[in-house]
Amino acid sequence: MFCMAIIAIAAAIASLTGIGAALGMSHATSKAVESIARQPEAAGKISSSLMFGLIMMETCAIYSLFVAILLIGKIA
């Protein structure tokens, strides 16, 4: 019973990384838009760097969701 509670807490913590990823993506996007507004000629470089960063953050969120699902599967 105690082990199941620990697994449930671990799954909850793993799912919380989705919130962190969403906050990081919103912050990165707002800074990129601000940078493009200040320097429109650098829009291509900023956009490509933004896309790379967003892909990395989204990958982290997907992996954490996968870990949370695996942990919940251990309980059931």
C-alpha positions as CSV (number, residue, x, y, z in Angstrom):
1,M,0.0,0.0,0.0
2,F,2.8,2.4,0.9
3,C,4.6,1.6,-2.3
4,M,1.5,2.4,-4.4
5,A,1.3,5.8,-2.6
6,I,4.9,6.6,-3.5
7,I,4.3,5.6,-7.1
8,A,1.2,7.9,-7.2
9,I,3.2,10.8,-5.9
10,A,5.9,10.2,-8.4
11,A,3.4,10.1,-11.2
12,A,1.9,13.4,-10.0
13,I,5.4,15.0,-9.9
14,A,6.2,13.7,-13.4
15,S,2.9,15.2,-14.7
16,L,3.8,18.6,-13.2
17,T,6.6,19.0,-15.6
18,G,4.0,19.7,-18.3
19,I,3.2,22.9,-16.4
20,G,6.8,23.8,-16.4
21,A,7.2,23.1,-20.1
22,A,4.1,25.2,-20.8
23,L,5.4,28.2,-18.8
24,G,8.8,27.9,-20.5
25,M,7.2,27.8,-24.0
26,S,5.1,30.8,-23.3
27,H,8.1,32.8,-21.9
28,A,10.3,31.8,-24.8
29,T,7.6,32.8,-27.3
30,S,6.9,36.2,-25.7
31,K,10.7,37.0,-25.7
32,A,11.0,35.9,-29.3
33,V,8.1,38.1,-30.4
34,E,9.6,41.0,-28.4
35,S,13.0,40.5,-30.1
36,I,11.4,40.4,-33.5
37,A,9.6,43.6,-32.8
38,R,12.8,45.3,-31.8
39,Q,14.9,43.9,-34.7
40,P,12.7,42.7,-37.6
41,E,15.7,41.9,-39.8
42,A,16.8,39.1,-37.5
43,A,13.4,37.4,-37.6
44,G,14.6,34.3,-39.4
45,K,17.4,33.6,-36.9
46,I,15.2,34.2,-34.0
47,S,12.4,32.0,-35.3
48,S,14.7,29.1,-36.1
49,S,16.2,29.3,-32.6
50,L,12.7,29.6,-31.1
51,M,11.5,26.5,-32.9
52,F,14.5,24.5,-31.8
53,G,13.9,25.5,-28.2
54,L,10.2,24.8,-28.4
55,I,10.9,21.3,-29.8
56,M,13.2,20.5,-26.9
57,M,10.7,21.7,-24.3
58,E,7.8,19.8,-26.0
59,T,9.9,16.7,-26.0
60,C,10.6,17.0,-22.3
61,A,6.9,17.4,-21.7
62,I,6.0,14.3,-23.8
63,Y,8.7,12.2,-22.0
64,S,7.3,13.2,-18.6
65,L,3.8,12.3,-19.7
66,F,5.1,8.9,-20.8
67,V,6.8,8.4,-17.5
68,A,3.6,9.4,-15.6
69,I,1.5,6.9,-17.7
70,L,4.0,4.2,-17.0
71,L,4.0,4.9,-13.3
72,I,0.2,4.9,-13.2
73,G,0.2,1.6,-15.0
74,K,2.3,0.1,-12.2
75,I,-0.5,1.0,-9.7
76,A,-3.4,-0.6,-11.7
